[in-house]
């Protein structure tokens, strides 16, 4: 946009997109303004994006923020190369007051202008999707196509979705309203009332390593669209995608006539634990966090001055009772277990299979046959190294590799993990998934399947019956939480039981997926990511509850 583009011009430019987003969150239909295919961005977009990414390596990432007291950075690509980028380290005593001082003019701009500015930020990011894809790939370990789609258009969709919900909630109450109360023979009582959406204060967005933009954009844009300055605290190993986001946001805000300090970056020194320091600052009134249960619990306990939104660990489960498309079920599950090496918060972990076997369109299958056939489907899917690299990406950190290497001690190995050489990045750790057989009747096995094992490890759990599978599903969702639940059944009664569990325990359910939609994928504007109703997350991406408590409505009334 031109440097002198006014808020009114921004509204005119982006209002059609906002209106379509508002319609789509109501209808829950498919829609995206952000192209999924890399070629949609122009013939030179891919080399230009790669060149832009390479130009950032080994440089100082200056943002011209107040309170910068050091330059820090330790990112190493999961594919091997060091990024060598340093970022501003903040002095909170300088940065947070500057951000707080930027709030009033942003509050007074109103919901429509804020939404339009947010949409301009997203449009600018979208135009640089190839550059962002490289940044996501080399900080998360996602394979390029997944980094491009999940880190680019799908993340942008989630950001836009949050803006739409924020706008809808803020405009639910009119800005002005006349009020008249009849008094019989006397003149009525008349007031003029004004209602303003007032932001809570500085929002702290604590990013994750695996999906820095996809998980980060909902909270970032929900807070910004509701009038709150946003301090972005990335994961130390995945700074660049969010630093680029902050740089774009600051440029757009400045050009639109607003303080750049409405969006700032906070990168910590190695081992500093800056997130804990920032989380309890009195200026911080909203926190968005994706990551471990331990730190999520700490935030919920100690950041008492803030509204805290967390996505933590969970145990995702698939009940396999029967199917009328055995081959389709195996193919769908194999892809779900393999995508990004199982490093998704939605990847299935526990596969609950009756020990007496299941009925299928290919005849009855024993427990052992189901597990063997699933292992064969995974091996077939990943048998070609080029295809395997395109689906698996790289292991994001040594902790994931350690869990994978230790999985064989937990039960009988039905499918061993193998290493895959990456032709372009010899330093990448690429591993296929492991499948471990467990007997659900044994206490030690039950303890294993009640604990999240993040990464490319799944457990084929033999259970006594469909009823036992449903009971174990209920217990794990209630106690550990689940971002996703899946089930394969041709029985209306089993389907009802599984659905009842998910309704009772607030878990998102996918039934009988055998085609090109997978349990670990969700679509913005239509699917809810998490529910906010079980221990895996206290919020859903995205619904009204995710945005409505980021602002309060203040009324001013005077005689008419």
Secondary structure per residue as TSV (DSSP state, phi and psi in degrees):
chain	resnum	aa	ss	phi	psi
A	1	X	-	360.0	156.6
A	2	X	-	-70.7	153.5
A	3	X	T	-63.4	-25.2
A	4	X	T	-102.0	18.0
A	5	X	-	-66.5	126.2
A	6	X	-	-84.5	163.1
A	7	X	H	-55.0	-37.3
A	8	X	H	-62.9	-38.8
A	9	X	H	-69.1	-36.9
A	10	X	H	-63.1	-41.6
A	11	X	H	-62.3	-45.4
A	12	X	H	-60.2	-39.4
A	13	X	H	-67.6	-41.9
A	14	X	H	-106.4	-5.7
A	15	X	H	-58.8	-40.7
A	16	X	H	-59.8	-38.7
A	17	X	H	-66.7	-42.9
A	18	X	H	-61.6	-44.2
A	19	X	H	-62.1	-40.5
A	20	X	H	-66.3	-38.8
A	21	X	H	-64.6	-41.1
A	22	X	H	-63.2	-40.1
A	23	X	H	-65.5	-39.9
A	24	X	H	-72.9	-35.4
A	25	X	H	-68.1	-17.9
A	26	X	H	-84.6	-42.7
A	27	X	H	-85.5	-21.3
A	28	X	-	63.0	28.3
A	29	X	-	-81.9	172.1
A	30	X	-	-80.0	134.5
A	31	X	-	-167.3	142.7
A	32	X	-	-154.6	130.4
A	33	X	S	-86.7	-0.2
A	34	X	S	-112.1	113.3
A	35	X	-	-62.2	139.0
A	36	X	-	-85.1	-22.5
A	37	X	S	-91.5	131.3
A	38	X	G	-56.8	-32.7
A	39	X	G	-71.0	-15.3
A	40	X	G	-68.7	-11.4
A	41	X	G	-97.6	6.5
A	42	X	-	108.5	156.8
A	43	X	T	-63.9	-34.2
A	44	X	T	-97.2	1.3
A	45	X	H	-61.7	-41.6
A	46	X	H	-65.4	-53.3
A	47	X	H	-65.0	-33.6
A	48	X	H	-64.9	-42.1
A	49	X	H	-65.1	-41.7
A	50	X	H	-63.5	-42.5
A	51	X	H	-63.8	-39.9
A	52	X	H	-63.7	-41.1
A	53	X	H	-64.2	-46.3
A	54	X	H	-62.7	-33.7
A	55	X	H	-67.2	-22.8
A	56	X	H	-78.8	-26.8
A	57	X	T	-64.0	139.4
A	58	X	T	70.7	21.9
A	59	X	S	-123.4	170.1
A	60	X	E	-95.1	125.9
A	61	X	E	-93.7	86.5
A	62	X	-	-83.8	136.4
A	63	X	-	-121.5	-2.5
A	64	X	-	56.1	45.2
A	65	X	-	-90.6	152.4
A	66	X	T	-73.1	150.7
A	67	X	T	80.4	15.9
A	68	X	E	-74.3	122.0
A	69	X	E	-120.2	1.1
A	70	X	E	-169.1	169.9
A	71	X	E	-126.0	124.1
A	72	X	E	-134.2	159.6
A	73	X	-	164.4	136.5
A	74	X	-	-144.0	26.3
A	75	X	-	-71.9	132.0
A	76	X	B	-126.0	126.4
A	77	X	-	-60.4	136.5
A	78	X	T	-57.8	-15.9
A	79	X	T	-87.3	-1.8
A	80	X	S	124.8	-52.5
A	81	X	-	-68.9	145.0
A	82	X	B	-77.0	139.2
A	83	X	-	-80.3	-35.1
A	84	X	-	67.7	26.2
A	85	X	-	-99.2	137.1
A	86	X	E	-113.3	146.3
A	87	X	E	-126.3	160.1
A	88	X	E	-67.4	131.7
A	89	X	E	-96.8	132.2
A	90	X	E	-93.6	149.6
A	91	X	-	-94.5	106.0
A	92	X	H	-57.5	-29.6
A	93	X	H	-67.6	-19.7
A	94	X	H	-101.3	-45.1
A	95	X	H	-69.0	-46.7
A	96	X	H	-64.8	-42.7
A	97	X	H	-61.7	-35.1
A	98	X	H	-65.4	-40.0
A	99	X	H	-66.6	-41.2
A	100	X	H	-64.1	-34.9
A	101	X	H	-68.9	-22.9
A	102	X	T	-80.1	-11.0
A	103	X	H	-66.2	-46.6
A	104	X	H	-56.4	-44.2
A	105	X	H	-67.7	-32.3
A	106	X	H	-72.4	-39.1
A	107	X	H	-60.7	-45.6
A	108	X	H	-71.4	-15.0
A	109	X	H	-66.1	-29.5
A	110	X	-	91.4	160.4
A	111	X	H	-60.7	-39.1
A	112	X	H	-69.4	-43.9
A	113	X	H	-64.5	-42.4
A	114	X	H	-61.0	-42.3
A	115	X	H	-62.4	-41.4
A	116	X	H	-65.6	-40.4
A	117	X	H	-64.5	-42.8
A	118	X	H	-61.0	-40.2
A	119	X	H	-68.7	-31.4
A	120	X	H	-67.7	-39.0
A	121	X	H	-59.8	-46.5
A	122	X	H	-64.5	-37.9
A	123	X	H	-64.1	-39.6
A	124	X	H	-65.5	-41.2
A	125	X	H	-63.6	-43.6
A	126	X	H	-58.3	-40.4
A	127	X	H	-64.2	-19.9
A	128	X	T	-111.6	28.7
A	129	X	H	-58.9	-37.3
A	130	X	H	-63.7	-39.9
A	131	X	H	-65.0	-44.7
A	132	X	H	-62.9	-36.8
A	133	X	H	-61.6	-41.9
A	134	X	H	-63.0	-41.3
A	135	X	H	-64.2	-42.7
A	136	X	H	-66.8	-45.3
A	137	X	H	-56.4	-45.1
A	138	X	H	-90.7	9.7
A	139	X	H	-120.6	-29.2
A	140	X	H	-100.6	-22.3
A	141	X	-	85.5	2.6
A	142	X	-	-62.2	146.7
A	143	X	-	-64.9	158.0
A	144	X	H	-56.1	-47.7
A	145	X	H	-64.6	-37.9
A	146	X	H	-68.7	-41.4
A	147	X	H	-61.2	-38.5
A	148	X	H	-64.8	-49.3
A	149	X	I	-79.5	-54.2
A	150	X	I	-70.3	-38.5
A	151	X	I	-81.7	-15.9
A	152	X	I	-107.8	-101.3
A	153	X	I	-58.1	-38.7
A	154	X	H	-68.5	-38.4
A	155	X	H	-66.6	-41.6
A	156	X	H	-62.7	-38.7
A	157	X	H	-60.4	-43.4
A	158	X	H	-65.0	-36.3
A	159	X	H	-64.8	-44.1
A	160	X	H	-64.4	-39.6
A	161	X	H	-58.1	-43.9
A	162	X	H	-63.6	-38.9
A	163	X	H	-63.2	-41.9
A	164	X	H	-62.9	-46.3
A	165	X	H	-62.8	-40.4
A	166	X	H	-62.6	-43.9
A	167	X	H	-64.2	-43.8
A	168	X	H	-60.9	-43.2
A	169	X	H	-70.3	-37.6
A	170	X	H	-71.8	-28.0
A	171	X	T	-97.6	7.3
A	172	X	S	-64.1	-30.8
A	173	X	S	-104.2	134.2
A	174	X	-	-67.9	154.7
A	175	X	S	-71.5	-33.9
A	176	X	E	-132.6	143.9
A	177	X	E	-152.6	125.6
A	178	X	E	-77.2	148.3
A	179	X	E	-134.8	127.9
A	180	X	E	-137.9	125.0
A	181	X	E	-116.4	115.6
A	182	X	E	-60.0	144.1
A	183	X	E	-125.7	32.7
A	184	X	T	68.1	-124.6
A	185	X	T	-74.6	-17.0
A	186	X	E	-84.7	166.5
A	187	X	E	-64.5	145.4
A	188	X	E	-66.0	156.4
A	189	X	E	-81.6	126.7
A	190	X	E	-130.7	132.9
A	191	X	E	-133.1	151.6
A	192	X	E	-105.3	126.1
A	193	X	E	-118.3	136.9
A	194	X	E	-121.3	138.5
A	195	X	E	-124.8	126.4
A	196	X	E	-123.3	131.1
A	197	X	E	-75.7	115.6
A	198	X	E	-109.3	121.5
A	199	X	E	-66.4	155.6
A	200	X	-	-72.9	-39.6
A	201	X	S	150.5	-156.9
A	202	X	E	-68.3	133.3
A	203	X	E	-102.7	136.3
A	204	X	E	-108.7	118.0
A	205	X	E	-106.2	114.4
A	206	X	E	-99.6	110.5
A	207	X	-	-80.3	164.0
A	208	X	-	-111.4	167.3
A	209	X	S	-79.5	-35.9
A	210	X	S	-83.9	-39.5
A	211	X	-	-134.6	71.1
A	212	X	T	-60.7	-38.2
A	213	X	T	-89.1	-44.9
A	214	X	H	-60.4	-45.2
A	215	X	H	-81.8	-23.2
A	216	X	H	-85.4	-35.0
A	217	X	H	-65.1	-36.5
A	218	X	H	-57.3	-50.2
A	219	X	H	-67.7	-41.7
A	220	X	H	-58.3	-51.8
A	221	X	H	-78.0	-28.3
A	222	X	H	-63.2	-42.2
A	223	X	H	-70.6	-45.3
A	224	X	H	-65.0	-41.5
A	225	X	H	-67.8	-24.0
A	226	X	T	-94.3	10.6
A	227	X	T	99.8	4.2
A	228	X	-	-94.9	133.5
A	229	X	-	-61.1	147.5
A	230	X	E	-123.2	123.3
A	231	X	E	-101.3	116.6
A	232	X	E	-94.2	116.9
A	233	X	E	-111.4	95.3
A	234	X	-	-74.5	163.0
A	235	X	-	-64.8	139.0
A	236	X	T	-57.0	-26.6
A	237	X	T	-92.3	-2.9
A	238	X	S	-141.2	61.0
A	239	X	-	-85.9	-42.6
A	240	X	H	-56.4	-46.0
A	241	X	H	-59.2	-37.8
A	242	X	H	-81.0	-29.8
A	243	X	H	-64.6	-41.6
A	244	X	H	-60.8	-40.3
A	245	X	H	-60.9	-45.9
A	246	X	H	-61.9	-42.8
A	247	X	H	-61.0	-44.3
A	248	X	H	-63.0	-45.5
A	249	X	H	-61.3	-43.0
A	250	X	H	-64.6	-38.1
A	251	X	H	-65.8	-44.4
A	252	X	H	-65.1	-44.9
A	253	X	H	-58.7	-44.9
A	254	X	H	-61.6	-46.6
A	255	X	H	-66.3	-26.9
A	256	X	T	-86.2	-0.2
A	257	X	T	91.7	17.9
A	258	X	S	-114.3	159.2
A	259	X	-	-64.8	132.2
A	260	X	G	-62.7	-26.3
A	261	X	G	-72.8	6.4
A	262	X	G	-68.3	-21.1
A	263	X	E	-133.8	121.1
A	264	X	E	-134.7	166.7
A	265	X	E	-117.3	140.4
A	266	X	-	-131.2	109.0
A	267	X	-	-112.8	132.6
A	268	X	-	-96.9	160.0
A	269	X	-	-71.2	158.0
A	270	X	T	-54.7	125.1
A	271	X	T	75.2	6.0
A	272	X	-	-72.4	-35.8
A	273	X	-	69.5	43.7
A	274	X	H	-61.4	-30.6
A	275	X	H	-58.8	-39.2
A	276	X	H	-65.0	-40.4
A	277	X	H	-63.8	-47.7
A	278	X	H	-68.3	-35.1
A	279	X	H	-62.9	-26.8
A	280	X	T	-104.8	6.8
A	281	X	-	-66.3	140.9
A	282	X	T	-64.9	-24.9
A	283	X	T	-70.6	-24.9
A	284	X	E	-83.0	115.9
A	285	X	E	-114.9	-9.6
A	286	X	E	-138.6	138.1
A	287	X	E	-132.7	130.7
A	288	X	E	-114.1	132.0
A	289	X	E	-143.7	136.6
A	290	X	E	-127.9	126.9
A	291	X	S	162.1	-148.4
A	292	X	-	-68.1	152.5
A	293	X	H	-63.2	-38.9
A	294	X	H	-59.4	-47.4
A	295	X	H	-76.4	-32.7
A	296	X	H	-60.3	-42.4
A	297	X	H	-64.4	-39.4
A	298	X	H	-60.9	-44.7
A	299	X	H	-61.4	-44.9
A	300	X	H	-64.9	-29.6
A	301	X	H	-83.5	-40.3
A	302	X	H	-102.4	-27.8
A	303	X	-	-86.2	64.9
A	304	X	T	-73.0	-20.1
A	305	X	T	-81.3	-7.5
A	306	X	S	-117.2	153.8
A	307	X	E	-83.0	116.9
A	308	X	E	-109.2	126.8
A	309	X	E	-114.2	121.2
A	310	X	E	-126.7	143.7
A	311	X	E	-121.8	118.1
A	312	X	-	-119.9	-160.2
A	313	X	-	-76.9	158.2
A	314	X	-	-157.3	171.8
A	315	X	-	-117.8	103.3
A	316	X	-	-83.9	137.5
A	317	X	E	-130.7	143.8
A	318	X	E	-123.6	125.3
A	319	X	E	-91.9	124.8
A	320	X	E	-115.8	99.1
A	321	X	-	-108.8	-37.5
A	322	X	B	-171.4	162.2
A	323	X	-	-156.2	149.8
A	324	X	S	-102.9	9.9
A	325	X	-	-147.3	76.6
A	326	X	H	-61.8	-46.5
A	327	X	H	-62.8	-42.3
A	328	X	H	-64.7	-38.9
A	329	X	H	-62.9	-46.5
A	330	X	H	-62.3	-43.5
A	331	X	H	-64.1	-40.6
A	332	X	H	-66.5	-44.4
A	333	X	H	-66.9	-39.3
A	334	X	H	-60.4	-43.0
A	335	X	H	-65.5	-43.2
A	336	X	H	-61.2	-38.5
A	337	X	H	-74.5	-25.9
A	338	X	H	-91.8	-30.8
A	339	X	G	-56.9	124.4
A	340	X	G	51.9	38.7
A	341	X	G	53.5	33.7
A	342	X	G	68.0	13.1
A	343	X	-	-91.3	42.3
A	344	X	S	-117.6	144.8
A	345	X	T	-68.9	-6.8
A	346	X	T	-109.4	-1.3
A	347	X	S	-66.4	136.0
A	348	X	-	-63.4	140.8
A	349	X	-	-112.8	-54.3
A	350	X	E	-97.8	124.5
A	351	X	E	-109.6	106.4
A	352	X	E	-92.2	116.5
A	353	X	E	-128.4	125.0
A	354	X	E	-56.7	135.1
A	355	X	T	-66.2	-20.8
A	356	X	T	-82.2	-2.4
A	357	X	-	99.0	-177.9
A	358	X	B	-132.6	160.1
A	359	X	B	-96.2	140.9
A	360	X	-	-142.6	170.1
A	361	X	T	-69.6	-13.8
A	362	X	T	-100.1	17.3
A	363	X	-	96.1	173.1
A	364	X	-	-66.2	143.0
A	365	X	B	-127.1	129.5
A	366	X	-	-73.4	167.4
A	367	X	H	-55.7	-47.7
A	368	X	H	-62.8	-38.5
A	369	X	H	-65.2	-42.2
A	370	X	H	-60.6	-45.6
A	371	X	H	-66.5	-43.3
A	372	X	H	-63.2	-42.3
A	373	X	H	-68.0	-37.0
A	374	X	H	-66.7	-42.3
A	375	X	H	-59.4	-40.1
A	376	X	H	-64.8	-37.0
A	377	X	H	-66.4	-40.8
A	378	X	H	-65.1	-45.0
A	379	X	H	-62.8	-40.3
A	380	X	H	-65.8	-40.5
A	381	X	H	-62.9	-38.3
A	382	X	T	-106.8	14.4
A	383	X	-	-66.5	-32.8
A	384	X	S	-88.5	125.0
A	385	X	H	-63.3	-36.0
A	386	X	H	-63.7	-44.0
A	387	X	H	-66.1	-40.2
A	388	X	H	-60.3	-46.4
A	389	X	H	-61.4	-37.0
A	390	X	H	-68.5	-27.7
A	391	X	H	-94.4	-38.8
A	392	X	H	-81.8	-38.0
A	393	X	-	65.7	-157.5
A	394	X	-	-114.7	152.6
A	395	X	-	-64.1	133.9
A	396	X	S	-75.6	-27.9
A	397	X	S	-159.3	166.3
A	398	X	H	-62.5	-27.2
A	399	X	H	-63.9	-38.4
A	400	X	H	-64.6	-43.6
A	401	X	H	-61.7	-39.9
A	402	X	H	-64.1	-41.0
A	403	X	H	-63.8	-42.2
A	404	X	H	-64.2	-44.4
A	405	X	H	-64.5	-29.2
A	406	X	H	-91.5	-1.3
A	407	X	G	-64.7	-32.0
A	408	X	G	-63.5	-18.3
A	409	X	G	-81.1	-9.2
A	410	X	S	-88.9	-19.9
A	411	X	S	-178.3	-168.2
A	412	X	E	-77.7	130.0
A	413	X	E	-79.7	115.2
A	414	X	E	-91.4	-30.6
A	415	X	E	-142.2	116.6
A	416	X	-	-83.2	145.9
A	417	X	-	-75.4	144.4
A	418	X	-	-124.9	152.8
A	419	X	E	-82.6	143.7
A	420	X	E	-122.3	127.5
A	421	X	-	-79.1	135.2
A	422	X	-	-97.7	123.5
A	423	X	S	-66.3	-28.0
A	424	X	S	-97.2	-23.4
A	425	X	-	-133.3	84.9
A	426	X	T	-62.8	-18.1
A	427	X	T	-84.3	-3.1
A	428	X	-	-75.9	141.1
A	429	X	-	-98.6	103.2
A	430	X	E	-114.4	123.8
A	431	X	E	-135.0	140.6
A	432	X	-	-80.6	161.6
A	433	X	-	-69.7	155.7
A	434	X	E	-110.1	144.2
A	435	X	E	-119.9	126.8
A	436	X	E	-115.7	132.0
A	437	X	E	-87.2	133.8
A	438	X	E	-130.1	147.2
A	439	X	E	-97.9	108.4
A	440	X	T	-63.5	-14.3
A	441	X	T	-81.0	-14.9
A	442	X	S	-89.0	133.6
A	443	X	H	-56.3	-39.8
A	444	X	H	-66.7	-34.5
A	445	X	H	-71.3	-39.9
A	446	X	H	-62.1	-37.8
A	447	X	H	-64.2	-38.3
A	448	X	H	-64.6	-46.2
A	449	X	H	-79.3	-2.1
A	450	X	T	-97.7	7.3
A	451	X	S	-123.8	136.2
A	452	X	-	-67.1	133.9
A	453	X	-	-122.0	81.9
A	454	X	-	-66.1	127.3
A	455	X	S	128.9	-166.7
A	456	X	S	-82.7	56.9
A	457	X	E	-132.4	127.6
A	458	X	E	-130.2	156.1
A	459	X	E	-117.7	122.3
A	460	X	E	-90.1	103.0
A	461	X	E	-99.3	117.2
A	462	X	E	-78.1	123.6
A	463	X	E	-120.8	160.9
A	464	X	S	-70.1	-28.3
A	465	X	S	-167.5	174.0
A	466	X	H	-62.0	-38.1
A	467	X	H	-62.0	-39.3
A	468	X	H	-66.8	-36.7
A	469	X	H	-63.0	-43.5
A	470	X	H	-65.0	-39.9
A	471	X	H	-65.1	-43.0
A	472	X	H	-67.1	-38.2
A	473	X	H	-58.0	-47.6
A	474	X	H	-60.2	-44.6
A	475	X	H	-63.8	-44.6
A	476	X	H	-69.9	-37.7
A	477	X	H	-66.9	-41.5
A	478	X	H	-67.1	-40.7
A	479	X	H	-88.9	-43.6
A	480	X	T	-107.0	-18.9
A	481	X	-	84.5	165.7
A	482	X	-	-155.9	134.0
A	483	X	S	-80.0	-30.6
A	484	X	-	-140.4	149.8
A	485	X	E	-132.8	139.4
A	486	X	E	-127.1	157.7
A	487	X	E	-151.8	142.7
A	488	X	E	-120.5	116.5
A	489	X	-	-160.2	145.1
A	490	X	S	-104.1	3.4
A	491	X	-	-94.2	119.5
A	492	X	H	-58.6	-32.6
A	493	X	H	-70.3	-44.5
A	494	X	H	-65.5	-40.5
A	495	X	H	-59.3	-42.8
A	496	X	H	-63.4	-42.0
A	497	X	H	-63.2	-45.1
A	498	X	H	-64.6	-42.4
A	499	X	H	-63.7	-38.8
A	500	X	H	-62.1	-40.9
A	501	X	H	-59.4	-45.8
A	502	X	H	-69.1	-32.8
A	503	X	H	-71.8	-40.1
A	504	X	H	-67.1	-40.2
A	505	X	H	-103.1	3.8
A	506	X	T	59.0	64.7
A	507	X	-	-129.3	142.4
A	508	X	-	-79.6	130.6
A	509	X	E	-116.7	136.7
A	510	X	E	-121.4	129.3
A	511	X	E	-112.1	130.8
A	512	X	S	53.8	45.8
A	513	X	-	-78.3	120.8
A	514	X	-	-131.4	-3.5
A	515	X	S	-109.3	-135.3
A	516	X	S	-92.8	13.1
A	517	X	-	-112.1	134.8
A	518	X	-	-122.1	152.9
A	519	X	T	-62.0	-27.3
A	520	X	T	-93.5	14.3
A	521	X	-	-118.6	139.9
A	522	X	-	-131.8	147.4
A	523	X	-	-104.6	128.0
A	524	X	T	-59.7	154.7
A	525	X	T	73.0	-14.7
A	526	X	T	-125.4	-54.2
A	527	X	S	-89.7	145.2
A	528	X	-	-93.7	129.1
A	529	X	B	-95.0	110.3
A	530	X	-	74.9	170.0
A	531	X	-	-124.8	-22.6
A	532	X	S	80.9	4.0
A	533	X	S	-112.8	3.5
A	534	X	B	-137.8	170.2
A	535	X	T	-61.9	-13.5
A	536	X	T	-72.5	-22.8
A	537	X	B	-163.1	142.9
A	538	X	S	-101.0	11.9
A	539	X	S	-149.9	161.3
A	540	X	-	-115.0	142.4
A	541	X	B	-105.0	104.8
A	542	X	T	-137.2	143.0
A	543	X	S	-141.2	-179.5
A	544	X	H	-60.7	-35.4
A	545	X	H	-65.9	-25.8
A	546	X	H	-70.5	-23.9
A	547	X	H	-114.1	-27.6
A	548	X	H	-65.3	-28.6
A	549	X	T	-93.9	11.7
A	550	X	T	-87.5	-4.6
A	551	X	E	-145.8	162.2
A	552	X	E	-125.0	156.2
A	553	X	E	-99.8	122.7
A	554	X	E	-109.1	131.9
A	555	X	E	-105.7	137.2
A	556	X	E	-122.2	124.5
A	557	X	E	-126.8	145.5
A	558	X	E	-148.7	159.0
A	559	X	E	-58.4	139.5
A	560	X	-	-68.3	360.0
